[in-house]
Amino acid sequence: QVQLVESGGGLVQAGGSLRLSCAASRNIFSINAMGWYRQAPGKQRELVAAITAGGSTNFADSVKGRFTISRDSAKNTVYLQMNSLKPEDTAVYYCNANMRYGLGYTDYWGQGTQVTVSS
């Protein structure tokens, strides 16, 4: 199992920046992949960015060039740096850890952190 604790959300004006942090309760290299998802009111949860244990990254088209994902193995923490924020980035952001158990996978989620971008 893994517990995830997020921090760093808040209110920011359009064009501003925020950095989200996700601290994991175990060595992040033991986790198949970690990522950030978001869910806006009335919309489905969507992938924002992910990073595998091997370091491969994946981004939603809507955030490419604006968001970066990184990690600090000493702190077992993954970060989402969000630049040039837009009002449409407003959502609850969730940290995700995808664990592999044998042939199967299990997802773990943080509690979510609100990001609000004002126009």
PyMOL commands that set and color helices and strands:
alter all, ss='L'
color gray80, all
select helices_A, chain A and resi 28-30+61-63+87-89
alter helices_A, ss='H'
color red, helices_A
select strands_A, chain A and resi 4-7+10-13+18-24+33-39+46-52+57-59+67-72+77-82+91-101+104-109+113-118
alter strands_A, ss='S'
color yellow, strands_A
deselect
rebuild
show_as cartoon
